[in-house]
């Protein structure tokens, strides 16, 4: 009996440490996947690498759901869509997965709403004629939710600009894109001190600002912003292409 009590005491003494170590290991795994996550999901990241990152995020989220894991999982799918433009089924599936990941976040931030609107906007390509007006309205509403939550968020302004840029003029588009893209390039890349918060979008905002002016026939302004953007982001492919053409 004495031996049993000693063994029980030993187990009770050691077990909390083991549980903490296990919990620490899970947190460490999440940290290792999320560390420098922004650098793991870029326009230059190969599709295979994107799929590996998405799978790692899925695995962690299945064990312990987390709003950051959902965000970056959706962002990986956003990029995978662009790698699958020749394969419509794969492209649509990437958008559907990304949208579902963001919709399941119970308390969305401006970052969630901005990215959700971008995914939903791309998904209009696959919508039926009858549902497009309703879905397009949802896209705009989510950009407005993002701006209402964080008026000084770069990606909220970028998403609103993208929505206006791609909305046909007969449906009220083409009026505010330049204003929002200009606000986006003037704002800091990141205001959230959390190391897992996003900081992407400014290079893309420069690119779309230049395209907005090019579409409007204002070539000099288009060249000005494309050149300025490329000077800050020399590896951005779309800006390189724009400067070469302007």
N, C-alpha and C positions, 0 to 999 in steps of 0.2 A: 504493500500500500504506500509506504514511504517512497519507494522507488517510482511508483506511478505518479505521485504528487510532484516529485522533483521533475519528472519528464513533462508533466502538464505545465508546470511553471516555466520550464525552458521553452516550450512551444509558444506559450503566451507571450513570453519575453521577446522571442525571435520573430514571431509572425508579423507584428506591426512593421518592423523594419523591412521584411520581405515584401509586404504589400506596398509600402512606400516605394521600394525599389522598382516593383513592377509598374506602378503608376508613373513613376519617373521615366521608366523606359518607354511607355506609351507616349508621354508628352515629348520625350526626346525624339521619338519617331516622327511625330507631327512637326516638331521644330525642324528636323532635318529635311523634310519634304518642303516645308514652307520657307525655309531659309533661302533668300535670294530668289524667291519664286518668280518675281517680275522678270529676272534675267533668264529664267527657264522657258518663258512663254513670250516670244517675240516674233516679228515678221520673218526673222532669219532662222528660226528654230525648225528643223526638219519635222515632217509629219510623224515619223516613227518616234522621235523624242517627245513630241507633244502627246502622243498616245500613251507613252510610258508615264509621263507626268500625270495625265488624266487618270490612269489606272491606279497610281499611287495615292492620289487624292481620294478616289472612290473607296479604296481599301480602308483608309483612315476614317473617312466619313461614315462608313458602315459600322465601325466600332464606336465612334464618338462624334455624332453630328456637330458641326461647327459652321457658323456663318462665313468665316473666312475660307474654309475648305469648299463650301458651296460656291462662293464667289469665284475662286480660282479654278474650280472644276468647270464652271460655266465659261470662264474666260478661255480655258484651253479648248473647249468645244467651239467657241467663237472663232478661234484661229483654225481649228480643224475644218470648219465650214469652208474657209478660203482655200484650203489645200485640196478640197474635194469638189471644186466647181465643175469638173467634167463628169462627176458621178453624182447625179442629182439625188439619188436615194441616200447616199452616204452624207451628202451635204445637208439634206433635210433632217436626217436623224441627228446630226450634230447639233443643229438648232433646237430640235425638240428636247434633247437631253439637257442642253444649257438652260432653256426656258424653264423646264421642270425643276432644275436645281435651284434656280432663283425664286421661283414661285413658292417653293416649300419653305423658304426662310420666313419665319413668323414675324420677325421685326426687321424690316428692310431699312437700310440706310440709303442715302442718296446714291452711293456707289452701286448698290444692288439695282435700284430703279433705272439708273443710267445704262448699265450693261443690259438689263432686261429689255429696255426699249430698243437697243441696237440689235439684239437677237430677234426680237419680234418684228422689227422693221425688215430684216433680211428674210424672215419667214413669210412675209407677205407674198413673196414669189410663188409660194406653194399653196396660197389660199384660193378658195373658189371665188368666182366673181361676186356672188351674193354676200360673202362674208368679209370681203376686203374693206368696205367702209367701216364696219364695226371694229375690225382688228386694227385698222390704221388709226382709228380714234383712240384705241387703247395704247398704242405706241406713243402718241402725242401726250396723252394723260400721264404716262409714266415719266416722260421727260419733264413735265411740269411738276410732278411730285418730287423728282430729284432736285429741281431748282428751288422748290419751296422748302425742302429740308436743308439744302446747302447752297445758298445763292452765290457763294464764292468757290464753288467746286469746279475745277477745270473740266472734269468728265461730264458733269451735268450740262454745262454749256456746250461741250462737244456733241453730246447726244441730241440736244435740242437743235443744234446747227445741222446735224446729219438728217434729222427728221424733216426740217424745212428744205434742205438741199434736194432731197429726193421726192418731196411732195410736188406733184404737178402744179403749175401755176393756176390752172382752172379750178383747183381745189384749195387755193390759198397759199401755195408754197412759193418759195423763192423770195420771201420778204425779209426774213430775219437771220438767215444763215450767216451772212458776213458779220453781223453784229455779235452773234454768239461765238463764232470762231475767233474773232478779235479779242473777245473777253477771255476765251480759253487760253490763248497764247500769252495774255497779260497776267494770268493767275499763276501762283506757285504750283509746281507739279504735284505737291503733296502737302496737306495740312495736318493730316492725322499722324501723330507720332508713333503709332503702332508699327513695328517693323514689317508686319504682314499686309499693311494697307497698300493699295495700288498707287503708282505714280506715272502711269502711261498716258498717252493721249496728246501731248503738246505737239510732237512732230506731225502726227496725223491732222491736228487742227491747222497747222501751217499749210499742209498739203491741200486740205479742203478749202481753206481760205483763198489760196491761189487759184484753185479750180473754180471757185465761186466767181471770182473776178474775171477769170478767163471766159467763163460761160456768159458773163455780162458784157463781154467785149472790151473790158478794161485791162488790156494786155500789160501795160506798164505796172499797174498795181499787182497784177498776177505775178509778174516777174520779180517785183520787189519782195513780196512775201515768200515766194518759192526760194529765192536766193538767200534771204534772211534765215529761213528755216533750215536750208541745207548747210549753212555755215554753223548752225548750232547742232544739227544732227546729220553729219556727213555720211552716215551709213544708211540713211533712209532711202530705200529704192524708189518710192513714188516721187519724192522730192528731186532726186537725181534726174528722173525721167522728165519731170516738168521743166526743170531748168534747161535741160538739153533741147526741149521743144520750143521754149519761149524765146 
